[in-house]
């Protein structure tokens, strides 16, 4: 939430030094003992124990109260459902956050009229000085001790690592409840301003109501160090250098992140970021606005991200988390300083996130993978990946490299999918050396819609002699538990006798059809065997008769024949 030009000398800083109409005198300043009153064990975001469910009725009521006359009448209406100081503060907070819009023009022009409660009630707009002054005035009318606290903030336009000097750029409040001070910021609780359009949007943010001081200090630095409510208090230099976790970092259930500084340098062309969360969470990242040049793997409670900047220089890294909602929100932002770019680590552009199996792939029906790590190295350009598949789930896979294959059909033809009981096996042959994304998709057979991307493996091969052809094309009648032993290449040599060996379940007869037809016979081990000549044909098909009483064969495999 921006505060482009909050003044150091807000008129409300003078009002709070005087008594108000109810006879309240200036509240006491926080002392050393206050700083010991807020131990934080990462279990709560608040400075006092709260069950937000207790406010449900009050919140609904307060958000719907309308201004009928002046400020006193408004506060009186709000207090109809409030029966304690905490509830009085809550009702005032909810009303301001849902009714007062951030006024960008007034903030930029330093329009002092916009600070006055009468003006704010008329326009329902103000800047952060006005928010804080209105909050303080309403609390005073309600009989609750409240002060306005000016200071610096990491808000709109903040850049990681920037320094602060000159006029304070923000204002917020402290309220005295149950014997101690608590911090609130109704400006940032009300919504946000879009950096591209400079338009304000109401978007309630619970985080800034009675925020724990250990978290509030991350983006609020008060003029008086006592209002940090911390012991020892932070210096301005510490505030500037400390990692800034956005409110959504905590709203989405994040606990910690490493590195703990906002500006980080690469080591041998690489940076690693880890996040710990209190529950399984989906993440994504962007480097310079693109989801490229990184490997993000999900962990049970968090994630690990390896980033390989493509060029020397300064890069912007943003990390997003999904949490319980359907929307990814920005939770962290780093500035990367890269002094050496490792060009040998170039990753495929189609390598989407996450990489490697995780709790999420298991949730989507893929279990017990043969490869638990996200990167698979192959010396001969071939590998086999298998995993369990839950009942009713279909799997689809495709192979992607920056220099081919390019068509959707070709992306799947370098993978041959086998089904054995409740496990799926993916045989992969790489067309050449390099790095490839093996993308895994799933779909529940009974549900409409497309396949959904779940995760991918990064396949790496440095053997320049690798030059595998595509697998044969398989059709819908290629049944479960079938197995192809030979030929695995989907391109057969011309004018050759080619041996065939397959395990086929539930078929009465099998044959190979080129220019002529060659039957396959069932041996003692349960394999259908035979051979065919590729002379005089461009394509070869494997066909099966599924029922001896039928007289039509189904295509199950298709091979191309090399031109002579």
PETARA-V713739 format. One record per backbone hydrogen bond with DSSP energy under -1.0 kcal/mol. NH is the residue of the N-H (numbers start at 1). CO is the residue of the C=O. E is the energy in kcal/mol with one decimal. If there is no record, write none. Layout:
NH/CO/E + NH/CO/E
This chain:
13/10/-1.7 + 14/11/-1.1 + 15/11/-1.5 + 16/12/-2.0 + 17/14/-1.2 + 18/15/-1.6 + 20/24/-1.4 + 23/20/-2.1 + 37/34/-1.8 + 47/210/-2.1 + 54/51/-2.4 + 55/52/-1.6 + 56/53/-1.3 + 59/55/-3.6 + 60/56/-2.0 + 61/57/-2.1 + 62/58/-3.2 + 63/59/-2.2 + 64/61/-1.3 + 74/70/-1.8 + 75/71/-2.6 + 76/72/-2.3 + 77/73/-2.3 + 78/74/-2.4 + 79/75/-2.1 + 80/77/-1.3 + 88/84/-2.5 + 89/85/-2.6 + 90/86/-2.3 + 91/87/-2.5 + 92/88/-2.0 + 93/89/-2.7 + 94/90/-2.8 + 95/91/-2.2 + 96/92/-2.4 + 97/93/-2.6 + 98/94/-1.4 + 100/96/-2.3 + 101/124/-2.8 + 103/126/-3.5 + 107/103/-1.9 + 108/104/-2.5 + 109/105/-2.4 + 111/106/-2.1 + 114/111/-1.1 + 115/112/-1.6 + 116/113/-1.2 + 120/116/-2.8 + 121/117/-2.7 + 122/118/-1.5 + 123/119/-2.9 + 124/120/-3.0 + 126/101/-1.9 + 131/127/-2.5 + 132/128/-2.6 + 133/129/-2.7 + 134/130/-2.8 + 135/131/-2.6 + 136/132/-2.4 + 137/133/-2.5 + 138/134/-2.6 + 139/135/-2.2 + 140/136/-2.4 + 141/137/-2.2 + 142/138/-1.9 + 143/140/-1.3 + 144/139/-3.1 + 147/174/-2.3 + 149/172/-3.1 + 151/170/-1.9 + 152/221/-2.5 + 154/219/-1.6 + 155/153/-1.0 + 158/155/-2.3 + 162/159/-2.2 + 170/151/-1.7 + 172/149/-2.4 + 173/184/-2.5 + 174/147/-2.1 + 175/182/-2.7 + 176/145/-2.3 + 177/180/-2.5 + 180/177/-1.5 + 182/175/-2.2 + 184/173/-2.4 + 185/208/-2.0 + 189/185/-1.3 + 192/201/-2.1 + 194/199/-2.5 + 198/194/-2.6 + 201/192/-3.0 + 203/190/-1.8 + 205/189/-2.2 + 208/205/-1.1 + 209/206/-2.0 + 211/183/-1.3 + 212/45/-2.6 + 215/212/-1.8 + 216/212/-2.6 + 217/213/-1.8 + 218/215/-1.4 + 219/216/-1.3 + 220/216/-1.1 + 221/152/-2.9 + 223/150/-2.5 + 227/224/-2.1 + 228/225/-1.8 + 229/226/-1.5 + 239/235/-2.4 + 240/236/-2.3 + 241/237/-2.0 + 242/238/-2.6 + 243/260/-1.1 + 246/331/-1.3 + 249/246/-1.6 + 251/247/-2.7 + 252/248/-2.3 + 253/250/-1.6 + 254/249/-2.4 + 255/276/-3.4 + 256/276/-1.5 + 258/274/-2.5 + 264/335/-2.4 + 266/337/-2.2 + 267/270/-2.9 + 271/307/-2.1 + 273/305/-2.8 + 274/258/-2.7 + 275/303/-2.1 + 276/256/-2.7 + 277/301/-1.5 + 278/253/-2.8 + 284/320/-1.9 + 286/318/-2.4 + 287/290/-3.2 + 288/316/-3.0 + 290/287/-1.3 + 292/290/-1.6 + 295/306/-2.7 + 297/304/-2.8 + 299/302/-2.6 + 302/299/-1.1 + 303/275/-1.8 + 304/297/-2.4 + 305/273/-2.9 + 306/295/-2.3 + 307/271/-3.1 + 308/293/-2.8 + 313/338/-2.6 + 315/336/-2.5 + 317/334/-2.6 + 318/286/-2.7 + 319/332/-2.3 + 320/284/-3.1 + 321/329/-2.4 + 322/282/-2.4 + 325/322/-1.0 + 329/321/-2.8 + 331/319/-2.9 + 332/319/-1.6 + 334/317/-3.0 + 335/262/-2.8 + 336/315/-3.1 + 337/264/-2.7 + 338/313/-3.0 + 343/341/-1.1 + 345/342/-1.6 + 346/343/-1.1 + 351/348/-1.8 + 352/350/-1.5 + 355/296/-2.8 + 356/456/-2.8 + 362/358/-1.9 + 363/359/-2.1 + 364/360/-1.5 + 365/362/-1.4 + 366/361/-2.8 + 367/388/-2.3 + 370/386/-3.2 + 376/458/-2.9 + 378/460/-2.6 + 383/428/-1.8 + 385/426/-2.4 + 387/424/-1.9 + 388/367/-3.1 + 389/422/-2.7 + 390/365/-2.3 + 393/390/-1.7 + 394/443/-3.2 + 396/441/-2.3 + 398/439/-1.6 + 399/411/-2.8 + 400/437/-2.1 + 404/401/-1.1 + 411/407/-2.2 + 413/409/-1.4 + 415/412/-1.4 + 416/427/-2.7 + 418/425/-3.2 + 420/423/-3.1 + 423/420/-2.9 + 424/387/-2.9 + 425/418/-3.2 + 426/385/-3.7 + 427/416/-2.8 + 428/383/-3.0 + 429/414/-2.2 + 430/381/-3.0 + 434/461/-2.7 + 436/459/-2.5 + 437/400/-3.2 + 438/457/-2.7 + 439/398/-2.5 + 440/455/-2.7 + 441/396/-3.2 + 442/452/-2.2 + 443/394/-1.8 + 445/392/-2.6 + 447/444/-1.8 + 452/442/-3.2 + 454/440/-2.8 + 455/440/-1.0 + 456/354/-1.3 + 457/438/-2.0 + 458/374/-2.7 + 459/436/-3.2 + 460/376/-2.6 + 461/434/-2.1 + 466/463/-1.6 + 468/430/-1.7 + 471/413/-3.7 + 473/558/-2.2 + 475/556/-1.8 + 478/475/-2.4 + 479/477/-1.1 + 481/419/-1.7 + 482/479/-1.5 + 483/503/-2.3 + 485/501/-2.2 + 486/501/-1.7 + 490/470/-4.1 + 492/560/-3.4 + 498/532/-3.2 + 500/530/-3.6 + 501/486/-2.7 + 502/528/-2.3 + 503/483/-3.2 + 508/545/-3.4 + 509/545/-1.5 + 511/543/-2.5 + 512/518/-3.2 + 513/541/-3.0 + 514/516/-3.3 + 518/512/-3.1 + 520/510/-2.7 + 521/529/-2.8 + 523/527/-2.9 + 526/523/-1.5 + 528/502/-3.6 + 529/521/-2.9 + 530/500/-1.6 + 532/498/-1.8 + 534/496/-2.3 + 537/534/-1.4 + 540/559/-2.2 + 541/513/-2.4 + 542/557/-2.0 + 543/511/-2.8 + 544/554/-2.2 + 545/509/-2.6 + 550/547/-2.1 + 554/544/-2.9 + 556/542/-2.7 + 557/542/-1.4 + 558/473/-2.0 + 559/540/-3.4 + 560/490/-3.0 + 561/538/-2.5 + 562/492/-3.1
